[in-house]
Amino acid sequence: MIGTVTEFIAEAVFASDLQPSRPVTVAEAWAAVTVAVTRHGAQGCVDVLAREYGERPETAAPRMRFARELAATLMPATALAG
């Protein structure tokens, strides 16, 4: 279930091909979110996240931190509200 827009964006970033080891522009981030949602759908992004936590929790947690931080920069108004 999707809670907020920022959480939705974080889930899509998590499911995307973006890598935390490389700087990401805002345009690249939005493009990656669009591709991830188009490829997986909203629920599919959540499924990717859950699968990664189940199979590789040691890498999923840092990736989710990256995804949440990036999502907060893309949606600063909703990050302040939540």
Backbone hydrogen bonds in HBPLUS format (Angstrom, degrees):
<---DONOR---> <-ACCEPTOR-->    atom                        ^
c    i                          cat <-CA-CA->   ^        H-A-AA   ^      H-
h    n   atom  resd res      DA  || num        DHA   H-A  angle D-A-AA Bond
n    s   type  num  typ     dist DA aas  dist angle  dist       angle   num
A0008-PHE N   A0004-THR O   2.97 MM   4  6.27 157.9  2.02 149.3 155.4     1
A0009-ILE N   A0005-VAL O   2.89 MM   4  6.17 161.1  1.92 154.2 158.8     2
A0010-ALA N   A0006-THR O   2.91 MM   4  6.14 157.5  1.96 146.8 153.3     3
A0011-GLU N   A0007-GLU O   2.91 MM   4  6.15 157.6  1.96 150.4 156.0     4
A0012-ALA N   A0008-PHE O   3.01 MM   4  6.29 153.6  2.08 147.0 154.3     5
A0013-VAL N   A0009-ILE O   2.82 MM   4  6.10 156.8  1.88 152.6 159.4     6
A0014-PHE N   A0010-ALA O   2.86 MM   4  6.05 161.5  1.89 149.9 155.1     7
A0015-ALA N   A0011-GLU O   3.06 MM   4  6.28 151.8  2.15 140.9 147.9     8
A0016-SER N   A0012-ALA O   2.99 MM   4  6.05 111.8  2.47 135.6 152.5     9
A0016-SER N   A0013-VAL O   3.03 MM   3  4.96 149.6  2.13 100.2 109.8    10
A0022-ARG N   A0019-GLN O   3.21 MM   3  5.78 167.7  2.22 119.4 121.6    11
A0029-ALA N   A0025-THR O   2.92 MM   4  6.16 156.8  1.97 149.6 156.4    12
A0030-TRP N   A0026-VAL O   2.96 MM   4  6.22 168.5  1.97 156.8 158.5    13
A0031-ALA N   A0027-ALA O   2.98 MM   4  6.12 157.5  2.03 145.6 152.4    14
A0032-ALA N   A0028-GLU O   2.89 MM   4  6.08 157.3  1.95 147.3 153.4    15
A0033-VAL N   A0029-ALA O   2.91 MM   4  6.18 154.9  1.97 151.8 158.9    16
A0034-THR N   A0030-TRP O   2.96 MM   4  6.15 161.3  2.00 148.0 152.8    17
A0035-VAL N   A0031-ALA O   2.97 MM   4  6.24 160.1  2.01 149.7 154.8    18
A0036-ALA N   A0032-ALA O   2.90 MM   4  6.06 164.6  1.92 149.4 153.9    19
A0037-VAL N   A0033-VAL O   2.95 MM   4  6.13 166.1  1.97 154.7 158.1    20
A0038-THR N   A0034-THR O   2.92 MM   4  6.00 156.0  1.98 145.9 153.4    21
A0039-ARG N   A0035-VAL O   2.79 MM   4  5.88 159.2  1.83 152.0 157.9    22
A0040-HIS N   A0036-ALA O   2.83 MM   4  5.82 169.4  1.84 151.0 154.5    23
A0041-GLY N   A0037-VAL O   2.73 MM   4  4.55 138.0  1.90 118.5 131.4    24
A0045-CYS N   A0041-GLY O   3.04 MM   4  6.30 144.2  2.17 147.8 155.2    25
A0046-VAL N   A0042-ALA O   3.37 MM   4  6.77 154.6  2.44 144.3 150.3    26
A0047-ASP N   A0043-GLN O   2.87 MM   4  6.19 150.9  1.96 146.4 155.6    27
A0048-VAL N   A0044-GLY O   2.91 MM   4  6.18 152.2  1.99 146.4 152.7    28
A0049-LEU N   A0045-CYS O   3.07 MM   4  6.32 162.7  2.10 146.9 151.2    29
A0050-ALA N   A0046-VAL O   2.89 MM   4  6.16 165.4  1.91 154.7 158.0    30
A0051-ARG N   A0047-ASP O   2.90 MM   4  6.04 162.0  1.93 149.8 155.0    31
A0052-GLU N   A0048-VAL O   2.96 MM   4  6.17 161.2  2.00 152.3 157.1    32
A0053-TYR N   A0049-LEU O   3.01 MM   4  6.29 158.0  2.06 151.8 157.8    33
A0054-GLY N   A0050-ALA O   2.97 MM   4  6.19 148.9  2.07 145.5 154.2    34
A0055-GLU N   A0051-ARG O   2.85 MM   4  6.07 154.5  1.92 151.4 158.5    35
A0056-ARG N   A0052-GLU O   2.67 MM   4  5.32 159.2  1.71 145.4 152.8    36
A0059-THR N   A0056-ARG O   3.09 MM   3  5.70 147.3  2.21 116.3 124.4    37
A0060-ALA N   A0056-ARG O   2.92 MM   4  6.02 148.5  2.02 153.2 162.8    38
A0061-ALA N   A0057-PRO O   3.29 MM   4  6.07 169.7  2.30 142.2 142.4    39
A0063-ARG N   A0059-THR O   3.22 MM   4  6.28 154.2  2.29 140.7 148.3    40
A0064-MET N   A0060-ALA O   2.83 MM   4  6.05 152.2  1.91 152.8 160.3    41
A0065-ARG N   A0061-ALA O   3.04 MM   4  6.35 152.5  2.12 149.0 156.4    42
A0066-PHE N   A0062-PRO O   3.02 MM   4  6.32 161.2  2.06 147.8 152.2    43
A0067-ALA N   A0063-ARG O   2.85 MM   4  6.12 158.2  1.90 147.4 153.9    44
A0068-ARG N   A0064-MET O   2.82 MM   4  5.99 161.7  1.85 152.0 156.1    45
A0069-GLU N   A0065-ARG O   2.94 MM   4  6.10 161.7  1.97 151.5 156.6    46
A0070-LEU N   A0066-PHE O   2.93 MM   4  6.10 163.5  1.96 152.7 157.3    47
A0071-ALA N   A0067-ALA O   2.87 MM   4  5.99 160.9  1.91 147.0 153.0    48
A0072-ALA N   A0068-ARG O   2.95 MM   4  6.10 152.1  2.03 143.7 150.9    49
A0073-THR N   A0069-GLU O   3.18 MM   4  6.51 141.3  2.34 139.6 149.2    50
A0073-THR N   A0070-LEU O   3.07 MM   3  5.18 125.5  2.38  97.3 111.4    51
A0074-LEU N   A0070-LEU O   3.06 MM   4  6.39 140.9  2.22 144.9 156.2    52
A0074-LEU N   A0071-ALA O   3.11 MM   3  5.01 123.9  2.44  92.1 106.7    53
A0075-MET N   A0071-ALA O   2.87 MM   4  6.05 141.3  2.02 148.1 158.8    54
A0079-ALA N   A0075-MET O   3.09 MM   4  6.25 147.6  2.19 152.3 162.3    55
A0080-LEU N   A0076-PRO O   3.14 MM   4  6.33 149.2  2.24 144.8 150.8    56
A0081-ALA N   A0077-ALA O   3.24 MM   4  6.46 145.1  2.37 136.5 145.8    57
A0082-GLY N   A0078-THR O   3.05 MM   4  6.14 141.4  2.21 143.4 151.4    58
